[in-house]
């Protein structure tokens, strides 16, 4: 990405921003739900809310997010719906929302789509929204102070739903996990929506250009408002060499374990479910995480399903091979648009998988 392309992206993000309104969560009341044939190409907007006295339609995703904010679980909803119907759901939903806002007053940005005449996104906000112009101005400041440059970006359904900006460093920091396994360690990303800016690291395996991302586990890595202290703290994070050293040592330790450890059938199943959530096609699933095929193989060899312990059962591949297959897919597949934010989402989740304790440990054994 050139500097001009960065500025063009800034302009497009501002132009495509859907209208939004900042309101107190307590001002949103659930009225009810109705069925609508709607537009087959769009999620149905069939949840009716009152916002400061005005009735508005909202998508199921918006209703789900509001429920999560107030602690209204889907299993609770199903139980109440069976016992008391829609009126019971309405009463409990509004009660929990009211109770949660009394305990923890909060604001949200309601994002509307004029064409659909509905609220299509809801974003928690601390004090005031962070606009796309605010974000790109901060990103430019961040790159100038840390000797970085923009490389690429990702987005959701549209630029208005948020942007992830990837940045490279003009002084690359390459470190070896082991022979032939070199990683570029000091690239970063900034992820923005109307409510926050989040900083994370992007690691690139040089032999194949596979990417993986790690959230920076420091309070200063998430900025909920553009106050001077928050800005100063986030700008300084890439200069913390000890934090980068610690991150590399964690990566190195878990990578070496993964290289020398076979995946369990349970771990293979976990990755299979993860890829399914990212809507990876059936054939790709068989290539990357053939859980069903390997489970069937065990059963055909006489290991009964009831007696099989997936956490103690070896899959055919190492954890490292399983991990790198997924990072390769997330980084290079042509099934998704090059700017699809599922790429960094999957890279982050599979990195967290690598960081987990392994089900099966391999030991040095001189008596084999």
C-alpha positions in Angstrom: 0.0 0.0 0.0 1.4 3.4 -1.0 1.0 6.6 1.0 -1.5 7.8 -1.6 -3.5 4.5 -1.3 -3.6 5.1 2.5 -5.1 8.6 2.0 -7.6 7.2 -0.6 -8.6 4.6 2.0 -9.2 7.3 4.5 -11.4 9.2 2.1 -13.4 6.1 1.2 -13.9 5.2 4.9 -15.3 8.6 5.6 -17.6 8.6 2.6 -19.0 5.2 3.3 -19.7 5.8 7.0 -23.3 4.8 7.7 -25.3 7.3 9.9 -25.1 6.6 13.6 -26.5 7.9 16.9 -24.9 7.8 20.3 -27.4 6.9 23.0 -27.5 5.6 26.6 -28.0 1.8 26.7 -30.9 2.5 29.1 -32.7 4.4 26.4 -33.2 1.3 24.3 -36.3 -0.8 25.1 -37.4 -3.9 23.3 -41.0 -3.9 22.0 -41.3 -7.2 20.1 -40.6 -9.3 17.1 -42.4 -10.0 13.9 -41.8 -12.1 10.8 -41.1 -10.5 7.5 -40.3 -12.0 4.2 -37.7 -9.3 3.7 -35.0 -9.2 1.1 -33.5 -12.7 0.6 -30.1 -11.1 0.0 -30.1 -9.4 3.4 -30.5 -10.5 7.1 -34.1 -9.9 8.2 -34.8 -6.8 10.3 -37.6 -8.0 12.5 -36.8 -6.8 16.0 -38.6 -3.7 17.1 -37.1 -1.4 19.6 -38.0 2.0 21.1 -35.0 4.3 21.2 -35.7 7.5 23.1 -39.3 7.2 22.2 -38.8 6.4 18.5 -39.5 3.0 17.1 -36.8 1.4 15.1 -36.1 -2.0 13.4 -33.0 -3.9 14.1 -31.3 -7.0 12.7 -30.9 -10.3 14.7 -27.2 -9.5 15.1 -28.0 -6.2 16.8 -30.5 -7.9 19.1 -27.9 -10.6 19.9 -25.2 -8.0 20.7 -27.6 -6.0 23.0 -28.5 -9.3 24.8 -24.8 -10.1 25.3 -24.3 -6.6 26.8 -27.1 -7.2 29.4 -26.2 -10.9 30.1 -29.3 -12.4 28.4 -28.2 -15.8 27.2 -29.7 -17.7 24.3 -30.6 -20.7 26.5 -32.5 -18.4 28.9 -34.4 -16.9 25.9 -35.4 -20.4 24.7 -36.7 -21.4 28.1 -38.7 -18.2 28.6 -40.0 -18.3 25.1 -41.4 -21.9 25.6 -42.9 -21.0 29.0 -44.3 -17.5 28.4 -43.9 -16.8 24.7 -42.8 -13.5 23.2 -44.2 -11.4 26.0 -42.1 -13.2 28.5 -39.0 -12.7 26.4 -39.8 -9.0 26.1 -40.2 -8.6 29.9 -37.0 -10.5 30.8 -35.0 -8.8 28.1 -36.0 -5.3 29.3 -35.5 -6.3 32.9 -32.0 -7.5 32.4 -31.1 -4.6 30.2 -32.4 -2.2 32.9 -30.6 -4.0 35.7 -27.3 -4.0 33.8 -27.4 -0.3 32.9 -28.1 0.6 36.6 -25.1 -1.4 37.7 -22.9 -0.3 34.8 -24.2 2.8 32.9 -23.0 2.6 29.3 -23.4 4.2 25.9 -23.7 2.6 22.4 -23.5 3.8 18.9 -26.5 2.6 16.9 -25.5 2.3 13.2 -28.4 2.5 10.7 -28.6 1.5 7.0 -30.9 4.1 5.2 -31.7 1.6 2.4 -32.9 -1.0 4.8 -34.4 1.5 7.2 -33.0 -0.5 10.1 -30.2 -0.5 12.7 -27.6 -2.9 11.4 -24.8 -2.6 14.0 -24.4 -1.6 17.7 -21.0 -0.6 19.1 -20.2 0.0 22.8 -18.7 3.5 23.3 -17.0 4.8 26.4 -17.6 8.6 26.1 -17.6 9.7 22.5 -17.3 7.9 19.2 -13.9 7.6 17.4 -14.6 8.6 13.8 -12.8 7.1 10.8 -10.9 10.4 10.3 -9.8 10.2 14.0 -8.5 6.7 13.4 -6.6 7.4 10.2 -5.1 10.6 11.7 -3.9 8.5 14.7 -2.6 5.7 12.5 -0.5 8.3 10.5 0.9 9.6 13.8 1.6 6.1 15.0 3.5 5.2 11.9 5.5 8.4 11.9 6.6 8.0 15.5 7.5 4.3 15.1 9.2 4.3 11.6 6.4 2.3 10.0 4.5 2.2 6.8 1.0 0.9 5.7 1.0 -2.5 4.0 -2.6 -3.6 3.6 -6.0 -3.4 5.2 -9.0 -5.5 5.9 -12.7 -4.7 6.5 -16.0 -6.4 7.3 -19.1 -6.1 5.1 -18.1 -2.5 4.5 -15.6 0.1 5.6 -18.2 1.6 7.9 -18.2 -1.5 10.0 -14.5 -1.2 10.9 -11.0 -1.3 9.5 -7.9 -3.3 10.3 -4.8 -1.5 9.1 -1.5 -3.6 8.8 1.8 -1.8 9.1 5.4 -2.9 8.5 8.6 -1.5 10.0 11.4 0.1 8.0 13.9 -1.7 10.3 12.7 -5.4 10.1 13.3 -7.6 13.2 13.8 -11.2 12.0 14.2 -14.0 14.6 14.7 -17.7 14.2 12.5 -20.2 16.1 14.7 -23.0 14.8 16.7 -23.8 11.6 14.5 -22.8 8.6 11.8 -21.2 10.7 12.4 -17.5 10.6 9.8 -15.0 11.6 9.4 -11.3 11.0 8.4 -10.1 14.4 7.9 -6.3 14.5 4.9 -5.7 12.2 1.7 -4.4 13.8 -1.9 -3.8 13.1 -4.4 -1.2 14.3 -8.1 -2.4 14.4 -10.8 0.3 14.6 -14.5 0.7 15.1 -16.5 3.6 16.4 -15.9 2.6 20.0 -12.2 1.7 20.1 -8.7 1.4 18.5 -6.8 -1.8 19.3 -3.1 -2.5 18.7 -1.7 -6.0 17.9 1.3 -7.7 16.5 1.5 -9.4 13.1 4.1 -12.2 12.8 5.1 -13.5 9.3 6.7 -16.8 8.7 9.2 -15.9 6.0 9.5 -19.3 4.3 5.9 -19.1 3.1 4.7 -15.6 4.0 2.0 -17.1 6.3 0.7 -14.5 8.8 -0.5 -14.9 12.4 -1.6 -12.2 14.7 -1.3 -11.7 18.5 -3.2 -9.2 20.6 -0.9 -7.1 22.7 -1.7 -8.1 26.3 -1.3 -4.6 27.9 -4.0 -2.3 29.0 -2.5 0.5 26.9 -3.1 -1.6 23.7 -6.8 -0.8 23.7 -7.8 2.8 23.4 -11.5 3.7 24.2 -11.1 7.4 23.9 -8.6 9.8 22.2 -7.3 11.5 25.4 -3.7 12.6 25.5 -2.6 9.9 28.0 -4.1 7.0 26.0 -2.6 8.3 22.8 0.9 8.7 24.4 0.8 5.2 25.9 -0.2 3.5 22.7 2.3 5.4 20.6 5.1 4.1 22.9 4.2 0.4 22.9 6.3 -0.7 19.8 9.3 0.8 21.5 9.0 -1.7 24.4 11.7 -4.2 23.5 11.2 -6.3 26.5 7.5 -6.9 25.6 8.5 -8.0 22.1 11.2 -10.3 23.5 8.7 -11.9 25.8 6.3 -12.4 22.9 9.0 -14.0 20.8 10.0 -16.4 23.6 6.4 -17.5 24.0 6.1 -18.1 20.3 9.4 -19.9 20.2 8.5 -22.2 23.1 5.1 -23.1 21.7 6.3 -23.5 18.2 9.1 -25.9 19.2 6.5 -27.9 21.2 4.2 -27.9 18.2 6.9 -29.1 15.8 7.7 -32.1 18.0 4.2 -33.0 19.1 1.5 -34.9 17.3 -2.0 -33.2 17.4 -4.7 -35.1 19.3 -8.0 -36.0 17.7 -9.6 -33.5 20.0 -7.3 -30.7 18.8 -8.0 -31.7 15.2 -11.7 -31.5 15.9 -11.3 -28.1 17.5 -9.6 -26.7 14.4 -12.3 -28.4 12.2 -15.0 -26.5 14.1 -13.0 -23.3 14.0 -12.8 -23.5 10.2 -16.4 -24.4 9.9 -17.3 -21.2 11.8 -15.3 -19.3 9.2 -17.4 -20.9 6.5 -14.5 -22.9 5.0 -15.8 -25.2 2.3 -16.1 -29.0 2.7 -13.2 -29.9 0.5 -10.9 -27.4 2.1 -11.9 -28.8 5.5 -10.9 -32.2 4.5 -7.5 -30.9 3.4 -6.8 -28.7 6.5 -8.5 -30.5 9.4 -9.8 -34.0 8.3 -11.4 -34.7 11.7 -14.3 -36.9 10.5 -12.1 -38.9 8.2 -9.6 -39.6 11.0 -12.3 -40.4 13.5 -13.8 -42.9 11.0 -10.4 -44.4 10.5 -10.1 -45.2 14.2 -13.5 -46.6 14.3 -12.8 -48.8 11.3 -9.7 -50.1 13.1 -11.9 -51.3 16.0 -11.7 -48.3 18.3 -15.3 -47.9 19.4 -16.7 -44.4 19.5 -17.8 -44.8 23.1 -14.4 -46.0 24.2 -12.4 -43.5 22.3 -10.8 -40.6 24.2 -10.1 -37.8 21.7 -7.8 -35.9 24.0 -5.5 -39.1 24.3 -5.8 -40.2 20.6 -3.2 -39.2 18.1 -4.1 -37.5 14.8 -2.0 -38.1 11.7 -0.2 -34.7 11.7 1.9 -32.6 14.1 0.4 -29.6 15.8 2.8 -27.4 13.7 1.6 -28.9 10.4 -2.0 -28.4 11.4 -1.3 -24.8 12.5 0.6 -23.8 9.4 -2.0 -25.3 7.1 -4.5 -22.9 8.6 -2.2 -19.8 8.6 -1.5 -20.5 5.0 -5.2 -20.7 4.1 -5.9 -17.5 6.1 -3.1 -15.6 4.4 -3.3 -16.8 0.8 -6.7 -18.4 0.0 -8.5 -17.0 -3.0 -12.0 -18.0 -1.6 -12.1 -14.7 0.3 -11.6 -11.2 -0.9 -8.1 -10.0 -0.3 -9.4 -7.4 2.2 -11.8 -9.7 4.0 -11.3 -9.3 7.8 -11.9 -13.1 8.3 -8.2 -13.4 7.4 -6.9 -11.7 10.5 -9.7 -13.1 12.6 -8.7 -16.7 11.7 -5.0 -15.8 12.1 -5.7 -14.6 15.6 -7.8 -17.6 16.6 -5.3 -20.2 15.3 -2.5 -18.3 17.0 -4.4 -18.7 20.3 -4.8 -22.4 19.5 -1.0 -22.6 19.2 -0.5 -21.0 22.6 -2.7 -23.6 24.4 -1.3 -26.4 26.4 -1.1 -29.5 24.3 -3.3 -32.5 24.9 -0.5 -35.0 24.3 3.1 -34.5 25.4 6.0 -36.2 23.6 8.8 -37.2 25.9 12.4 -38.2 25.3 12.6 -41.9 25.9 16.0 -43.7 25.7 14.3 -47.1 26.3 12.1 -47.2 23.2 
